[in-house]
Amino acid sequence: MNSTQHLLEKVMDTDFYIMDAQIDQASLKEKIMQETPTKIFLQDNHTVQYVQLSETTSELFYDPCPVYPITSPIEHIVSTLTHDNHVLLTDDKGIYAGFVNTEILSKKLLNEYQQMQAYLDTILQTIDESCTVIDRDTNVVYWTKGAEKIFSIKAKDIIGKPITDFFNSDQLEILNTLKSGSSVYHRQHHARNDLAVMINSNPVYYNDEIIGAVVSETDITSQIRLNNELFMTSEKLFSLEEEVRKSLPTVNPFSYIKGNSPALKETMSIAEKAATTNVSVLIYGESGVGKELFAKAIHHLREKPNAPFVAINCGAIPSGLFESEIFGYEKGAFSGADQKGKKGKVELARGGTLFLDEIGEMPLEMQVKILRLLQEKKFYPVGGTKEIEADFRVVAATNRDLKELVKEGKFREDLYYRLNVVNFKVPPLRERPEDIIELTHYFLYEISVKYNRPIHGISQAVMQSLLRHSWPGNIRELRNVVERLVVFSDNGNIKLEDLPIEMERISNPSSPTPDLQHAQLTVDENLSLSEQLQQYEKDIILRELSKVNGNKLECAKNLNITRATLYNRMNRLGIK
């Protein structure tokens, strides 16, 4: 049903009769007198007429009555009524549905207008945001309670008056919209020196002419202040952490893995348990999530202080050199070899840990030799005749599905089961957005010290842009982005436009977004960093749940996490 049909159905009158035009006048007069005030229309094969009886002369008067579908434009009906007294309306089956005349139409349209005005007034007084409407002469038409709260001006004092009587013209974005017709979406704006708002602005068009402008504003002053305070708190915390590390004789190796999300803590718990044994460990995770950090942490927990940690990237070594890199070679083993020979990674890892990174990229012909090495802990260097013993522990990592590679014949099944004694997955950054906040502040401090470029803080707009990004490169990508922001910073200020071109810029921290929209960050500044981060997470989840009317599956999709992860976080944060 279109809007015109809906309106005409509401304003038309259905109290009428359609009678045959061949009826005799005596019967017609009697019918009119009996049915008053019901309207009577006469119909023949070609025309319809409205008929009425004169109260003084008892004569019948006939007026031609046009017939239009109920889907006709309301403007067309109004235009017709300037020439005709009545218009009959038919439904989609051609059956008469009702009629309108000037009196009926004007009364009912007035009633509809007044009802719509009541809806509009209620909407504007219900929303929290400041909303201002001006006409073409800059007079204020609407001024919501949100505007009263932000600007401390009552509606009764400003409505009907020029907005320039209350604000400087150069601080009024709504005037630019009125004059130029340009729209503004999610732009940070300083309405006063002590007030920062996020602003949307649109012109009001009628018949292709600008007749006014609308602006909505959200106060983000406290959010900016909170974000700056959080940055300063984080900076102090990171400095203290470094001092503590220097003063303690032993350090928990997992302390170098930044983040406090439940998903990351659960992963660290599994890794710590794995480190209490000498079994092979297989670490799954996307590129850049920090698999090597977990491998080093396991190594430091289960090996002696001076035990070697030897890493080899199985995807970075040409297949022709792989065997000599792993097992080393004897002098003169092949043309171009070092005359003194060379120890391989396996021998260098004796008494420690051999970390096989990107194990899924290992050439198939090397996998059988690695399997024998893991089973017997013995090997022959390339060109050698003497078998060498090697005592080491293995930690492997991959960003690929090894089971799928086994099915495809690209990875040996026996090697898979040899490596896969204990396995765990390092969650990607997009599944633990709260860690993005902590990591960002940590990298800001670390990199600002590195380049000797003090940073005053990070704006809410930049932080929300970071939170919205999917981070295919994970922590490595995040660190690179933060380093870029520090390098391009001016006078300690990080700018939204300095984000990489492939990243979406969220200029309004409370704009609707998949990952974290409308997060109103109201955190007690006296809480610890960990408690503040938990409050951030709780506010974000509550706002997202509100946006999707409590649909947890939709909420999880918008936040790029699994529904199970969402339930776990809601339980931990006490969200019912």
Secondary structure as the mmCIF struct_conf table of DSSP 4:
data_model
#
loop_
_struct_conf.conf_type_id
_struct_conf.id
_struct_conf.beg_label_comp_id
_struct_conf.beg_label_asym_id
_struct_conf.beg_label_seq_id
_struct_conf.end_label_comp_id
_struct_conf.end_label_asym_id
_struct_conf.end_label_seq_id
HELX_RH_AL_P HELX_RH_AL_P1 SER A 3 VAL A 11
STRN STRN1 ASP A 13 ASP A 13
STRN STRN2 PHE A 16 ASP A 20
TURN_TY1_P TURN_TY1_P1 ALA A 21 GLN A 22
BEND BEND1 ILE A 23 ILE A 23
HELX_RH_AL_P HELX_RH_AL_P2 GLN A 25 GLU A 35
TURN_TY1_P TURN_TY1_P2 THR A 36 PRO A 37
BEND BEND2 THR A 38 THR A 38
STRN STRN3 LYS A 39 GLN A 43
BEND BEND3 ASN A 45 HIS A 46
STRN STRN4 VAL A 48 LEU A 53
TURN_TY1_P TURN_TY1_P3 GLU A 55 THR A 57
STRN STRN5 LEU A 60 PRO A 64
STRN STRN6 VAL A 67 PRO A 69
TURN_TY1_P TURN_TY1_P4 ILE A 70 THR A 71
BEND BEND4 SER A 72 SER A 72
HELX_RH_AL_P HELX_RH_AL_P3 ILE A 74 LEU A 81
TURN_TY1_P TURN_TY1_P5 THR A 82 HIS A 83
BEND BEND5 ASN A 85 ASN A 85
STRN STRN7 HIS A 86 THR A 90
TURN_TY1_P TURN_TY1_P6 ASP A 92 LYS A 93
BEND BEND6 GLY A 94 GLY A 94
STRN STRN8 TYR A 96 ASN A 101
HELX_RH_AL_P HELX_RH_AL_P4 THR A 102 THR A 126
BEND BEND7 ASP A 128 GLU A 129
STRN STRN9 SER A 130 ASP A 135
TURN_TY1_P TURN_TY1_P7 ARG A 136 ASP A 137
STRN STRN10 ASN A 139 ASN A 139
STRN STRN11 VAL A 140 TRP A 143
HELX_RH_AL_P HELX_RH_AL_P5 LYS A 145 PHE A 151
HELX_RH_AL_P HELX_RH_AL_P6 ALA A 155 ILE A 158
STRN STRN12 ILE A 159 ILE A 159
TURN_TY1_P TURN_TY1_P8 GLY A 160 GLY A 160
BEND BEND8 LYS A 161 LYS A 161
STRN STRN13 PRO A 162 PRO A 162
HELX_RH_3T_P HELX_RH_3T_P1 ILE A 163 ASP A 165
TURN_TY1_P TURN_TY1_P9 PHE A 166 PHE A 166
BEND BEND9 PHE A 167 PHE A 167
HELX_RH_3T_P HELX_RH_3T_P2 SER A 169 GLN A 171
HELX_RH_AL_P HELX_RH_AL_P7 GLU A 173 SER A 180
STRN STRN14 VAL A 184 ARG A 192
TURN_TY1_P TURN_TY1_P10 ASN A 193 ASP A 194
STRN STRN15 LEU A 195 TYR A 206
TURN_TY1_P TURN_TY1_P11 ASN A 207 ASP A 208
STRN STRN16 GLU A 209 ASP A 219
HELX_RH_AL_P HELX_RH_AL_P8 THR A 221 SER A 247
BEND BEND10 PRO A 249 THR A 250
HELX_RH_3T_P HELX_RH_3T_P3 PRO A 253 TYR A 256
BEND BEND11 ILE A 257 ILE A 257
HELX_RH_AL_P HELX_RH_AL_P9 PRO A 262 ALA A 274
TURN_TY1_P TURN_TY1_P12 ALA A 275 THR A 276
BEND BEND12 THR A 277 THR A 277
BEND BEND13 VAL A 279 VAL A 279
STRN STRN17 VAL A 281 TYR A 284
TURN_TY1_P TURN_TY1_P13 SER A 287 GLY A 288
BEND BEND14 VAL A 289 VAL A 289
HELX_RH_AL_P HELX_RH_AL_P10 LYS A 291 ARG A 302
BEND BEND15 GLU A 303 GLU A 303
TURN_TY1_P TURN_TY1_P14 PRO A 305 ASN A 306
STRN STRN18 PHE A 309 ASN A 313
TURN_TY1_P TURN_TY1_P15 CYS A 314 ALA A 316
BEND BEND16 ILE A 317 ILE A 317
HELX_RH_AL_P HELX_RH_AL_P11 SER A 319 PHE A 327
STRN STRN19 GLY A 328 TYR A 329
TURN_TY1_P TURN_TY1_P16 LYS A 331 GLY A 332
BEND BEND17 ALA A 333 PHE A 334
TURN_TY1_P TURN_TY1_P17 SER A 335 GLY A 336
TURN_TY1_P TURN_TY1_P18 GLN A 339 LYS A 340
STRN STRN20 LYS A 342 LYS A 343
HELX_RH_AL_P HELX_RH_AL_P12 LYS A 345 LEU A 348
TURN_TY1_P TURN_TY1_P19 ALA A 349 GLY A 351
BEND BEND18 GLY A 352 GLY A 352
STRN STRN21 THR A 353 ASP A 357
TURN_TY1_P TURN_TY1_P20 GLU A 358 GLU A 358
HELX_RH_3T_P HELX_RH_3T_P4 ILE A 359 GLU A 361
BEND BEND19 MET A 362 MET A 362
HELX_RH_AL_P HELX_RH_AL_P13 LEU A 364 GLU A 376
BEND BEND20 LYS A 377 LYS A 377
STRN STRN22 LYS A 378 PHE A 379
STRN STRN23 VAL A 382 VAL A 382
TURN_TY1_P TURN_TY1_P21 GLY A 383 GLY A 383
BEND BEND21 LYS A 386 LYS A 386
STRN STRN24 ILE A 388 GLU A 389
STRN STRN25 ARG A 393 THR A 398
BEND BEND22 ASN A 399 ARG A 400
HELX_RH_AL_P HELX_RH_AL_P14 LEU A 402 LYS A 407
TURN_TY1_P TURN_TY1_P22 GLU A 408 GLY A 409
BEND BEND23 LYS A 410 PHE A 411
HELX_RH_AL_P HELX_RH_AL_P15 GLU A 413 LEU A 419
TURN_TY1_P TURN_TY1_P23 ASN A 420 VAL A 421
STRN STRN26 VAL A 422 LYS A 425
HELX_LH_PP_P HELX_LH_PP_P1 VAL A 426 PRO A 428
HELX_RH_3T_P HELX_RH_3T_P5 LEU A 429 GLU A 431
HELX_RH_AL_P HELX_RH_AL_P16 PRO A 433 TYR A 451
TURN_TY1_P TURN_TY1_P24 ASN A 452 ASN A 452
STRN STRN27 GLY A 457 GLY A 457
HELX_RH_AL_P HELX_RH_AL_P17 GLN A 460 ARG A 468
BEND BEND24 HIS A 469 HIS A 469
TURN_TY1_P TURN_TY1_P25 PRO A 472 GLY A 473
HELX_RH_AL_P HELX_RH_AL_P18 ASN A 474 VAL A 487
TURN_TY1_P TURN_TY1_P26 PHE A 488 PHE A 488
STRN STRN28 ASP A 490 ASP A 490
TURN_TY1_P TURN_TY1_P27 ASN A 491 GLY A 492
STRN STRN29 ASN A 493 ASN A 493
HELX_RH_3T_P HELX_RH_3T_P6 LEU A 496 ASP A 498
BEND BEND25 LEU A 499 LEU A 499
TURN_TY1_P TURN_TY1_P28 ILE A 501 GLU A 502
BEND BEND26 MET A 503 MET A 503
HELX_LH_PP_P HELX_LH_PP_P2 GLU A 504 ARG A 505
BEND BEND27 ASN A 508 ASN A 508
TURN_TY1_P TURN_TY1_P29 PRO A 509 SER A 510
BEND BEND28 SER A 511 SER A 511
TURN_TY1_P TURN_TY1_P30 PRO A 514 HIS A 518
TURN_TY1_P TURN_TY1_P31 GLU A 525 ASN A 526
BEND BEND29 LEU A 527 LEU A 527
HELX_RH_AL_P HELX_RH_AL_P19 LEU A 529 LYS A 547
TURN_TY1_P TURN_TY1_P32 VAL A 548 GLY A 550
HELX_RH_AL_P HELX_RH_AL_P20 LYS A 552 ASN A 558
TURN_TY1_P TURN_TY1_P33 LEU A 559 ASN A 560
BEND BEND30 ILE A 561 ILE A 561
HELX_RH_AL_P HELX_RH_AL_P21 ARG A 563 LEU A 573
TURN_TY1_P TURN_TY1_P34 GLY A 574 GLY A 574
#
